[in-house]
Amino acid sequence: MKVHVDELRCEGQAVCTGLAPAVFELGDDDEFVRVQVDEIPAELEARVRKAVAKCPMAALSIEE
């Protein structure tokens, strides 16, 4: 499983970083979130799915 951030939609509200800090980080410029891993580890999949569902800008998507 992979997760992608739509940089045009992301406003850096960082809800996802709170839900899955091992996967998401706020960029140095604080404009949008970045994904820290290529493949989501199985033990973090539930947290990432929750982050995708809770993103206020719907800027996250999952690739199975």
N, CA and C of each residue as an Amber inpcrd file, in Angstrom:
protein
   192
   0.8370000  -1.1780000   0.0000000   0.0000000   0.0000000   0.0000000
   0.8850000   1.2450000   0.0000000   0.4740000   2.2400000  -0.7710000
   1.1640000   3.5200000  -0.8170000   0.1480000   4.6270000  -0.5590000
   0.6330000   5.7750000  -0.1050000  -0.2420000   6.9290000   0.0990000
   0.3860000   8.1230000  -0.6120000  -0.4740000   8.9450000  -1.1850000
  -0.0130000  10.1020000  -1.9400000  -0.6600000  11.3690000  -1.3890000
   0.0930000  12.4750000  -1.4620000  -0.4100000  13.7810000  -1.0430000
  -0.5910000  14.6490000  -2.2850000  -1.7810000  15.1900000  -2.4490000
  -2.0450000  16.1410000  -3.5200000  -1.6000000  17.5120000  -3.0160000
  -0.4620000  17.9670000  -3.4790000   0.1280000  19.2160000  -2.9900000
  -0.7280000  20.4350000  -3.3340000  -1.5760000  20.3210000  -4.3330000
  -2.4570000  21.4330000  -4.6820000  -3.6250000  21.5710000  -3.7040000
  -3.9900000  20.4710000  -3.0670000  -5.1110000  20.4860000  -2.1140000
  -4.6520000  20.6370000  -0.6680000  -3.4820000  20.1060000  -0.3430000
  -3.0010000  20.0980000   1.0360000  -2.7310000  21.5240000   1.5150000
  -3.2280000  21.8280000   2.7030000  -2.9960000  23.1330000   3.3150000
  -2.0940000  23.0350000   4.5410000  -1.5060000  21.8630000   4.7670000
  -0.5840000  21.7010000   5.8890000  -1.2580000  21.7320000   7.2480000
  -2.5150000  21.3270000   7.3190000  -3.2110000  21.3160000   8.6070000
  -2.6840000  20.2190000   9.5220000  -2.0080000  19.2410000   8.9510000
  -1.2440000  18.2160000   9.6770000  -2.0730000  17.2700000  10.5400000
  -3.3300000  17.0840000  10.2070000  -4.1350000  16.0900000  10.9130000
  -3.4750000  14.7180000  10.7600000  -2.9900000  14.4350000   9.5710000
  -2.3710000  13.1360000   9.2890000  -1.0880000  12.9140000  10.1020000
  -0.3280000  13.9690000  10.3480000   0.9100000  13.8000000  11.1230000
   0.6010000  13.4090000  12.5590000  -0.5240000  13.8560000  13.0650000
  -0.9300000  13.4620000  14.4060000  -1.4070000  12.0240000  14.4690000
  -2.0190000  11.5560000  13.3900000  -2.5460000  10.1900000  13.3570000
  -1.4880000   9.1570000  12.9840000  -0.5520000   9.5290000  12.1310000
   0.4830000   8.5860000  11.6670000   1.8200000   9.3150000  11.5090000
   2.4340000   9.7250000  12.6260000   3.6820000  10.4960000  12.5490000
   4.8530000   9.7390000  11.9370000   4.7980000   8.4170000  11.9210000
   5.8700000   7.6350000  11.3050000   5.7720000   7.6490000   9.7850000
   4.6330000   8.0920000   9.2670000   4.4020000   8.0900000   7.8230000
   4.4110000   9.5000000   7.2400000   3.8070000  10.4450000   7.9500000
   3.6600000  11.8090000   7.4380000   4.5110000  12.7910000   8.2330000
   5.0070000  13.8030000   7.5410000   5.7080000  14.8980000   8.2070000
   5.3400000  16.2030000   7.5160000   5.3610000  17.2740000   8.2780000
   5.1070000  18.5770000   7.7080000   6.3800000  19.0490000   7.0380000
   6.2760000  19.5350000   5.8110000   7.4530000  19.9660000   5.0620000
   8.1800000  21.1120000   5.7370000   9.4220000  21.3000000   5.3600000
  10.2420000  22.3640000   5.9410000   9.6030000  23.7310000   5.7680000
   8.8920000  23.9110000   4.6890000   8.2560000  25.2020000   4.4250000
   6.8540000  25.2860000   5.0450000   6.4200000  24.1990000   5.7130000
   5.1230000  24.1270000   6.3880000   3.9370000  24.3640000   5.4670000
   4.1330000  24.2220000   4.1720000   3.0370000  24.4260000   3.2330000
   2.2010000  23.1740000   3.0270000   2.8480000  22.0230000   2.9730000
   2.0940000  20.7900000   2.8030000   2.8370000  19.6270000   3.4310000
   2.1050000  18.5430000   3.6050000   2.6140000  17.3370000   4.2510000
   3.3660000  16.4840000   3.2380000   4.3650000  15.7900000   3.7150000
   5.1470000  14.8700000   2.8790000   5.0350000  13.4610000   3.4550000
   5.1250000  12.4720000   2.5800000   5.1220000  11.0670000   2.9900000
   6.5710000  10.6520000   3.1930000   6.8630000  10.0490000   4.3390000
   8.2280000   9.6870000   4.7010000   8.6480000   8.2900000   4.2430000
   7.7070000   7.4630000   3.8200000   8.0010000   6.0810000   3.4360000
   7.4330000   5.7770000   2.0570000   8.0640000   4.8480000   1.3430000
   7.5500000   4.4510000   0.0300000   6.3570000   3.5050000   0.1680000
   6.5230000   2.4830000   0.9720000   5.4650000   1.4990000   1.2090000
   5.0330000   1.6080000   2.6680000   3.7290000   1.5980000   2.8890000
   3.2090000   1.6870000   4.2500000   3.3510000   0.3300000   4.9270000
   4.0350000   0.2640000   6.0770000   4.1430000  -0.9960000   6.8080000
   2.7560000  -1.4890000   7.2390000   2.5650000  -2.7740000   7.2350000
   1.2600000  -3.3680000   7.5530000   0.7200000  -2.8850000   8.8900000
   1.5860000  -2.7170000   9.8760000   1.1330000  -2.3110000  11.2040000
   0.6460000  -0.8530000  11.2530000   0.9190000  -0.0690000  10.2030000
   0.4880000   1.3270000  10.1670000  -0.6650000   1.5800000   9.1860000
  -1.0970000   0.5480000   8.4850000  -2.1370000   0.7230000   7.4680000
  -3.4250000   1.3010000   8.0400000  -3.8580000   0.8340000   9.1980000
  -5.1090000   1.3300000   9.7870000  -4.9980000   2.8150000  10.1280000
  -3.8540000   3.2270000  10.6510000  -3.6500000   4.6430000  10.9890000
  -3.6490000   5.5080000   9.7260000  -3.0240000   5.0060000   8.6700000
  -2.9660000   5.7620000   7.4170000  -4.3580000   5.8740000   6.8060000
  -5.1240000   4.8070000   6.8320000  -6.4980000   4.8620000   6.3100000
  -7.3340000   5.8830000   7.0960000  -7.1380000   5.9420000   8.4030000
  -7.8500000   6.9130000   9.2140000  -7.4100000   8.3350000   8.8500000
  -6.1060000   8.5240000   8.6400000  -5.5870000   9.8390000   8.2490000
  -6.1790000  10.2820000   6.9130000  -6.2810000   9.3580000   5.9690000
  -6.8650000   9.6790000   4.6600000  -8.3280000  10.0950000   4.8430000
  -9.0560000   9.3640000   5.6630000 -10.4750000   9.6580000   5.8840000
 -10.6800000  10.9830000   6.6190000  -9.7590000  11.3470000   7.5000000
  -9.9060000  12.5460000   8.3280000  -9.2950000  13.7980000   7.7080000
  -8.5960000  13.6830000   6.6030000  -7.9510000  14.8480000   5.9860000
  -9.0120000  15.8890000   5.6350000  -8.9270000  17.0960000   6.2180000
  -9.9680000  18.0950000   5.9750000 -10.0110000  18.6180000   4.5390000
  -8.9360000  18.4680000   3.8040000  -8.8920000  18.9520000   2.4250000
  -8.9890000  17.8160000   1.4030000  -9.1600000  16.5740000   1.8800000
  -9.2040000  15.3960000   1.0060000  -7.9930000  15.3660000   0.0820000
  -6.8270000  15.6400000   0.6670000  -5.5930000  15.7260000  -0.1090000
  -4.8090000  14.4210000  -0.1450000  -5.2710000  13.4160000   0.5650000
  -4.5600000  12.1420000   0.6280000  -5.3110000  11.0720000  -0.1470000
  -4.5520000  10.1890000  -0.7980000  -5.1610000   9.0590000  -1.5070000
  -4.2970000   7.8270000  -1.3180000  -4.9450000   6.6860000  -1.3860000
  -4.2670000   5.3960000  -1.1890000  -4.1680000   4.6670000  -2.5160000
  -3.0240000   4.0440000  -2.7350000  -2.8050000   3.1570000  -3.8770000
  -2.5430000   1.7750000  -3.3090000  -3.4240000   0.8390000  -3.6380000
  -3.2860000  -0.5370000  -3.1170000  -2.2100000  -1.2940000  -3.8730000
